[in-house]
Amino acid sequence: MKIREYSATAALLMLLVGPISAQADGFYVGASIGAASLNEDFDGLSVDDNTTSFRLVGGWRFSDYFALEGGYHDFGNFEQDIDINGVGSSISLSADGFTLGATGSVPVSEQFSLFGRAGWFFWDGDAEINNVSQATPEDTNLYLGIGISYAVSDRFRVTGDWTRYELESANSNVISIGIQYGFGG
């Protein structure tokens, strides 16, 4: 249950830090929605599916070039119909958890910036066959991403990105579009 403890601690910190940081220039919040893909073989069971995922973030932008952020990411449910010994079966895999990482940005114009992100994903999941839980993995793994940001105003940004999450021995690629709101001008 280590992941649940980290999750509760991260949620509490975000609740406490949010209102305090909202008065400071570097604090921002954001949300994104996208498509997560999973194409892996788990002990002979092949899963190849795409699902809708979402992410919520809060962070502190120290400058135009560097930020630290934490958030929550939900991959949704990856589902696959398979044949096990001549019997039709359904596999469902899900994962969600908290992120903690850094983002480096390079402004390319007044409105556009390119960015890269890296950090740790504290996650847990559920693997089901025919709606019966088979495993509940949990781990802490790396995530890496790149993207582009467009500043609509001093406070509001639109983002698009690709992020690769490690989930034990599997990898999921997420392509998303999102928004960020900064509390400073």
C-alpha positions as CSV (number, residue, x, y, z in Angstrom):
1,M,0.0,0.0,0.0
2,K,3.0,2.3,-0.3
3,I,1.5,3.9,-3.5
4,R,-1.7,4.9,-1.6
5,E,0.4,6.5,1.1
6,Y,2.3,8.5,-1.4
7,S,-0.9,9.4,-3.2
8,A,-2.5,10.7,0.0
9,T,0.6,12.7,0.9
10,A,0.8,14.2,-2.6
11,A,-2.9,15.1,-2.6
12,L,-2.6,16.8,0.8
13,L,0.5,18.8,-0.2
14,M,-1.3,20.0,-3.4
15,L,-4.3,21.0,-1.3
16,L,-2.1,23.0,1.2
17,V,0.3,24.5,-1.3
18,G,-2.3,25.5,-3.9
19,P,-4.1,28.3,-2.0
20,I,-0.8,29.6,-0.6
21,S,1.0,29.6,-4.0
22,A,-1.9,31.1,-5.8
23,Q,-0.7,34.5,-4.5
24,A,2.7,34.0,-6.1
25,D,3.8,34.7,-9.6
26,G,5.1,31.2,-10.6
27,F,2.2,29.0,-9.6
28,Y,0.1,27.3,-12.3
29,V,-2.5,24.6,-12.7
30,G,-3.4,22.6,-15.8
31,A,-5.4,19.8,-17.3
32,S,-5.1,17.7,-20.4
33,I,-6.9,15.0,-22.2
34,G,-5.5,12.6,-24.8
35,A,-5.0,9.1,-26.2
36,A,-2.9,6.5,-24.4
37,S,-1.7,3.5,-26.2
38,L,-0.5,0.1,-24.9
39,N,0.9,-2.6,-27.1
40,E,2.5,-5.3,-24.9
41,D,2.7,-9.1,-24.4
42,F,2.0,-10.2,-20.9
43,D,3.0,-13.9,-20.5
44,G,1.5,-14.8,-23.8
45,L,-1.5,-12.5,-23.5
46,S,-1.2,-9.7,-26.1
47,V,-2.8,-6.3,-25.4
48,D,-3.0,-3.7,-28.2
49,D,-5.4,-0.9,-27.4
50,N,-5.9,2.8,-27.2
51,T,-7.9,4.6,-24.5
52,T,-8.8,8.1,-23.4
53,S,-6.5,9.4,-20.6
54,F,-6.4,12.6,-18.6
55,R,-3.9,14.5,-16.5
56,L,-4.3,17.2,-13.8
57,V,-1.2,19.2,-12.8
58,G,0.0,22.0,-10.5
59,G,3.4,23.5,-10.6
60,W,5.8,26.3,-9.9
61,R,7.4,28.1,-12.9
62,F,10.8,29.4,-11.6
63,S,11.5,31.1,-14.9
64,D,10.7,30.9,-18.6
65,Y,13.0,27.9,-18.7
66,F,12.3,25.7,-15.7
67,A,9.4,24.5,-13.6
68,L,8.6,21.8,-11.1
69,E,5.2,20.1,-11.1
70,G,3.1,17.4,-9.5
71,G,-0.1,15.9,-10.8
72,Y,-2.4,13.1,-11.2
73,H,-2.7,10.9,-14.4
74,D,-5.4,8.4,-15.2
75,F,-4.9,6.0,-18.2
76,G,-8.4,4.8,-18.4
77,N,-9.0,1.1,-19.3
78,F,-7.1,-0.8,-22.0
79,E,-9.3,-3.7,-23.2
80,Q,-8.7,-6.6,-25.4
81,D,-10.9,-9.6,-26.4
82,I,-8.8,-12.8,-26.6
83,D,-9.2,-16.5,-27.0
84,I,-7.9,-18.6,-24.1
85,N,-7.9,-22.3,-24.9
86,G,-10.9,-21.9,-27.3
87,V,-12.9,-19.7,-24.9
88,G,-13.6,-16.1,-25.7
89,S,-12.3,-13.9,-22.9
90,S,-11.9,-10.2,-22.2
91,I,-8.8,-8.5,-20.7
92,S,-8.9,-5.1,-19.0
93,L,-5.9,-3.2,-17.7
94,S,-6.0,0.1,-15.9
95,A,-3.5,2.3,-14.2
96,D,-3.5,5.7,-12.5
97,G,-1.2,7.6,-10.1
98,F,0.7,10.7,-9.2
99,T,3.6,12.4,-11.0
100,L,6.4,14.5,-9.6
101,G,8.9,16.0,-12.1
102,A,10.6,18.9,-13.8
103,T,9.9,20.7,-17.1
104,G,12.5,22.6,-19.1
105,S,11.3,25.1,-21.7
106,V,12.9,26.9,-24.6
107,P,11.0,29.9,-25.9
108,V,11.1,30.1,-29.7
109,S,8.9,33.2,-30.0
110,E,6.8,35.5,-27.7
111,Q,4.0,32.9,-27.8
112,F,5.5,29.6,-28.6
113,S,7.8,27.4,-26.4
114,L,9.2,23.9,-26.8
115,F,9.4,21.9,-23.6
116,G,10.7,18.6,-22.3
117,R,9.6,16.9,-19.1
118,A,10.9,14.1,-16.9
119,G,10.0,12.7,-13.5
120,W,8.6,9.9,-11.5
121,F,5.2,8.2,-11.8
122,F,3.8,6.7,-8.6
123,W,1.1,4.4,-9.8
124,D,-1.1,1.4,-9.2
125,G,-3.2,-0.7,-11.5
126,D,-5.6,-3.5,-12.0
127,A,-5.5,-6.4,-14.4
128,E,-8.7,-8.3,-15.0
129,I,-9.8,-11.3,-17.1
130,N,-13.5,-11.6,-17.6
131,N,-14.1,-8.9,-14.9
132,V,-12.2,-10.9,-12.3
133,S,-9.1,-9.2,-10.8
134,Q,-5.9,-11.1,-11.6
135,A,-3.3,-8.7,-10.3
136,T,-3.0,-5.2,-8.7
137,P,0.5,-4.1,-9.6
138,E,2.0,-0.9,-8.1
139,D,5.3,0.7,-8.7
140,T,7.3,3.9,-9.2
141,N,8.6,4.4,-12.7
142,L,10.1,7.1,-15.0
143,Y,8.1,9.3,-17.4
144,L,9.6,11.4,-20.2
145,G,7.9,13.8,-22.6
146,I,8.2,16.6,-25.1
147,G,5.7,19.2,-26.3
148,I,4.9,22.6,-27.5
149,S,3.1,25.4,-25.6
150,Y,1.3,28.5,-27.0
151,A,0.8,31.5,-24.7
152,V,-2.7,32.8,-25.5
153,S,-2.2,35.5,-22.8
154,D,0.2,36.2,-19.9
155,R,-1.7,33.7,-17.8
156,F,-3.3,31.2,-20.2
157,R,-1.5,28.6,-22.3
158,V,-2.5,25.8,-24.6
159,T,-0.2,22.8,-24.7
160,G,0.3,19.7,-26.9
161,D,2.6,16.9,-25.9
162,W,3.8,13.3,-26.2
163,T,4.8,11.5,-22.9
164,R,6.1,8.0,-22.4
165,Y,5.2,6.3,-19.1
166,E,7.0,3.2,-17.9
167,L,4.6,0.8,-16.2
168,E,6.9,-2.0,-14.8
169,S,7.9,-3.8,-17.9
170,A,5.3,-2.2,-20.2
171,N,5.3,1.3,-21.8
172,S,2.4,3.5,-22.6
173,N,2.6,6.5,-25.0
174,V,0.2,9.4,-24.4
175,I,-0.5,12.1,-26.9
176,S,-2.5,14.9,-25.3
177,I,-3.7,18.5,-25.6
178,G,-4.2,20.7,-22.6
179,I,-4.5,24.0,-20.9
180,Q,-2.5,25.8,-18.2
181,Y,-3.5,28.8,-16.1
182,G,-0.8,30.8,-14.3
183,F,-1.7,32.9,-11.3
184,G,1.0,35.5,-12.0
185,G,1.2,38.0,-14.8
